[in-house]
Amino acid sequence: MADPTTPTRPVRILLVDDQPLLRTGFRMVLGAEPDLDIVAEAGDGVEAVELSRRLLPDVVLMDIRMPRMDGVSATRAIVDARLPVRVLILTTFDLDEYVVGALRAGASGFLAKDVPAEDLVTAIRTVAGGDAVVAPRILRRLLDRFADALPDPAASPPKALNTLTDREREVLVQVARGLSNAEIARALTVSETTIKTHVGHVLTKLGLRDRVQAVVLAYETGLVRPGT
C-alpha cells in the first residue's frame, strides 16, 4: 500500500554546500529514494539563488556557512523573490549563530548535519508538502537560549492571540510542543483533517508562513514556555 505522505511526483532538490564531499554524501543518500530527484548542486549562496530562480526546485537543502553569500542571505533572497521554493537549512552545530537569522529569513526547517538519513529524507518530504520541520534538539536549545527574554505567562495574552478560538489556541499549543497533526488529532480525539483545518486558520489569522513561525510565536508570546 502506498504511503499517503509520499508525493505523486518526485521532489526536486537543489543541494547547496561548499564542501563537495558532503554534497556527494547527501547525493548518495537522497539518490537512493525513488521520489527524490536532485536537479542541481551549488557551492555557495550566490549560485544557490541563481539556480533556484532558473530551476525552481521544490526544496533547497541549504548549508549556512559558505563563501560569497551565506545560507541566511541566500534564503532571504529566495523567499523575498517569492519563488515557489522552500528552504531546509542544515547547520553544523545544534545552535548555529545564524539559525535565528535563517528563521527570520523564511526558512522552512532546520536540521543538524549529523541527522540520520531516514530523518533527512522525511524532513525533505515534509517541507516539500508545505509543512515545516525543526530538529527537536535545535528547537529546544534555541528556546532555552532566549527563555529569559520571553514574556511572563501570567501577563495578559497579546491581542493577536485573541483572534483565535479556544480550540485553535489549544491546537497552537500542541504545535508548539512539537506534535504532528496526527498526534494532535489523537490527543484531541478529532480527525487529522480537522486539525489541518485548525492549523490553517491559526496561520491565516496570525499572518504566519508555516509551523516554524507558529512555534516561535507561541513561545514569544508566552503561550508556551520551555519545558512545559
C-alpha positions as CSV (number, residue, x, y, z in Angstrom):
1,M,0.0,0.0,0.0
2,A,1.4,3.4,-1.0
3,D,2.4,5.8,1.7
4,P,-0.1,8.7,1.5
5,T,2.6,11.2,2.5
6,T,4.7,10.3,-0.5
7,P,4.4,12.8,-3.3
8,T,2.9,11.7,-6.6
9,R,5.9,13.2,-8.5
10,P,9.5,13.3,-7.4
11,V,10.5,16.1,-5.1
12,R,13.1,18.2,-7.0
13,I,16.0,19.1,-4.8
14,L,18.9,21.6,-5.0
15,L,21.9,20.6,-2.9
16,V,23.8,23.6,-1.5
17,D,27.1,23.1,0.4
18,D,30.6,24.5,-0.1
19,Q,32.1,21.1,0.6
20,P,31.9,18.7,-2.4
21,L,32.4,15.7,-0.2
22,L,29.4,16.5,1.8
23,R,27.3,17.1,-1.3
24,T,28.4,13.6,-2.6
25,G,27.3,12.1,0.7
26,F,23.9,13.7,0.5
27,R,23.5,12.8,-3.2
28,M,24.2,9.1,-2.4
29,V,21.6,9.1,0.4
30,L,18.9,11.0,-1.4
31,G,19.6,9.4,-4.8
32,A,18.5,6.1,-3.4
33,E,15.0,7.4,-2.9
34,P,12.7,7.0,-5.9
35,D,10.6,10.0,-5.0
36,L,13.5,12.4,-4.6
37,D,15.3,14.0,-7.6
38,I,18.5,16.0,-7.2
39,V,18.3,18.5,-10.1
40,A,21.5,20.5,-9.3
41,E,24.2,21.4,-6.8
42,A,25.7,24.7,-5.7
43,G,28.8,25.5,-3.8
44,D,27.8,29.0,-2.5
45,G,24.8,31.2,-1.8
46,V,25.1,33.2,-5.0
47,E,24.9,30.1,-7.1
48,A,22.1,28.7,-5.0
49,V,19.9,31.8,-5.6
50,E,20.7,31.8,-9.4
51,L,19.8,28.0,-9.7
52,S,16.7,28.5,-7.6
53,R,15.5,31.2,-9.9
54,R,16.3,29.2,-13.0
55,L,15.3,25.7,-12.0
56,L,12.6,26.3,-9.3
57,P,13.4,23.2,-7.2
58,D,10.8,22.2,-4.6
59,V,13.3,22.1,-1.8
60,V,16.7,23.7,-1.4
61,L,18.9,21.8,1.1
62,M,20.9,24.8,2.3
63,D,24.2,25.0,4.2
64,I,24.7,28.1,6.3
65,R,28.4,28.9,6.2
66,M,29.5,29.4,2.6
67,P,31.7,31.8,0.6
68,R,30.4,34.8,-1.4
69,M,26.9,34.6,0.2
70,D,26.0,32.7,3.3
71,G,22.9,30.5,3.6
72,V,20.9,33.1,5.5
73,S,21.3,35.7,2.9
74,A,20.6,33.2,0.1
75,T,17.4,32.0,1.9
76,R,16.2,35.6,2.3
77,A,16.8,36.3,-1.4
78,I,14.9,33.2,-2.4
79,V,12.0,34.0,-0.1
80,D,11.9,37.7,-1.0
81,A,11.7,36.7,-4.7
82,R,8.5,34.8,-3.9
83,L,9.8,31.8,-5.7
84,P,7.8,28.5,-5.2
85,V,10.8,27.1,-3.4
86,R,11.2,26.0,0.2
87,V,14.4,26.1,2.1
88,L,15.6,23.4,4.5
89,I,18.6,24.6,6.5
90,L,21.4,22.2,7.5
91,T,23.6,23.5,10.4
92,T,26.9,22.0,11.6
93,F,26.1,22.8,15.2
94,D,22.9,22.3,17.3
95,L,22.5,26.1,17.6
96,D,24.5,27.9,14.9
97,E,24.5,31.6,15.5
98,Y,22.9,32.0,12.1
99,V,19.8,29.9,12.9
100,V,17.7,32.8,14.2
101,G,18.6,34.8,11.1
102,A,17.6,31.9,8.9
103,L,14.3,31.6,10.7
104,R,13.5,35.2,10.2
105,A,14.6,35.0,6.6
106,G,11.9,32.4,5.9
107,A,13.5,29.0,6.1
108,S,11.0,26.1,6.4
109,G,13.1,23.9,8.5
110,F,16.4,23.3,10.4
111,L,18.3,20.1,10.8
112,A,21.8,19.3,12.1
113,K,24.2,17.9,9.5
114,D,24.6,14.6,11.5
115,V,20.8,13.9,11.1
116,P,20.1,10.2,10.4
117,A,19.5,9.6,6.7
118,E,15.9,8.5,7.2
119,D,15.1,11.7,9.2
120,L,16.6,13.8,6.4
121,V,14.5,12.1,3.8
122,T,11.3,12.5,5.9
123,A,12.1,16.2,6.5
124,I,12.6,16.9,2.8
125,R,9.2,15.3,2.0
126,T,7.6,17.2,4.8
127,V,8.9,20.5,3.7
128,A,8.1,19.8,0.1
129,G,4.5,19.1,1.2
130,G,4.2,22.6,2.6
131,D,4.9,21.9,6.3
132,A,7.9,22.8,8.4
133,V,10.4,20.9,10.5
134,V,12.8,21.7,13.2
135,A,15.1,19.1,14.9
136,P,13.9,18.9,18.5
137,R,17.3,19.5,20.0
138,I,17.8,22.6,17.9
139,L,14.4,24.0,18.8
140,R,15.0,23.2,22.5
141,R,18.3,24.9,22.6
142,L,17.0,27.8,20.6
143,L,14.2,28.4,23.0
144,D,16.3,27.8,26.1
145,R,18.7,30.4,24.8
146,F,16.0,33.0,24.6
147,A,13.9,31.9,27.6
148,D,14.8,34.9,29.8
149,A,13.6,37.2,27.0
150,L,10.2,35.6,26.8
151,P,7.2,37.4,28.4
152,D,5.6,36.5,31.7
153,P,3.0,33.8,31.1
154,A,0.9,35.4,33.8
155,A,0.6,38.6,31.8
156,S,-2.4,39.3,29.5
157,P,-2.1,37.4,26.2
158,P,-1.1,39.5,23.2
159,K,-4.1,40.9,21.2
160,A,-3.1,38.8,18.2
161,L,-4.0,35.6,20.1
162,N,-7.4,37.0,20.9
163,T,-8.4,36.3,17.2
164,L,-8.1,32.6,17.9
165,T,-10.9,30.4,19.1
166,D,-10.3,28.2,22.2
167,R,-9.8,25.1,20.1
168,E,-7.4,27.0,17.7
169,R,-5.4,28.2,20.7
170,E,-5.3,24.6,22.0
171,V,-4.0,23.4,18.7
172,L,-1.4,26.1,18.6
173,V,-0.1,25.0,22.0
174,Q,0.2,21.4,20.7
175,V,2.0,22.5,17.6
176,A,4.4,24.5,19.7
177,R,5.2,21.4,21.7
178,G,6.3,19.6,18.6
179,L,3.3,17.4,17.9
180,S,2.4,16.4,14.4
181,N,-1.2,16.8,13.1
182,A,-1.8,13.1,13.6
183,E,-0.6,13.2,17.2
184,I,-2.7,16.3,17.9
185,A,-5.8,14.6,16.4
186,R,-5.3,11.6,18.6
187,A,-4.8,13.8,21.7
188,L,-8.0,15.9,21.0
189,T,-10.0,12.9,19.6
190,V,-10.8,14.5,16.3
191,S,-9.8,13.8,12.7
192,E,-6.5,14.8,11.2
193,T,-8.3,16.7,8.6
194,T,-10.0,18.8,11.3
195,I,-6.6,19.6,12.8
196,K,-5.2,20.6,9.4
197,T,-8.1,23.0,9.1
198,H,-7.4,24.5,12.6
199,V,-3.7,24.9,11.8
200,G,-4.6,26.6,8.6
201,H,-6.9,29.0,10.4
202,V,-4.2,29.7,13.0
203,L,-1.6,30.5,10.4
204,T,-4.0,32.8,8.4
205,K,-5.3,34.7,11.5
206,L,-1.8,35.3,12.9
207,G,-0.3,36.1,9.5
208,L,2.3,33.2,9.8
209,R,4.0,31.4,6.9
210,D,4.3,27.9,8.5
211,R,4.5,25.9,11.6
212,V,8.0,27.0,12.4
213,Q,6.8,30.6,12.8
214,A,3.8,29.4,14.7
215,V,6.1,27.6,17.2
216,V,8.2,30.7,17.7
217,L,5.2,33.0,18.1
218,A,3.8,30.6,20.8
219,Y,7.0,31.0,22.8
220,E,7.5,34.7,22.1
221,T,4.0,35.5,23.4
222,G,4.4,33.3,26.5
223,L,1.6,30.9,25.4
224,V,4.1,28.1,25.9
225,R,7.2,28.1,28.0
226,P,10.4,26.0,27.5
227,G,10.0,22.7,29.5
228,T,6.2,22.9,29.7
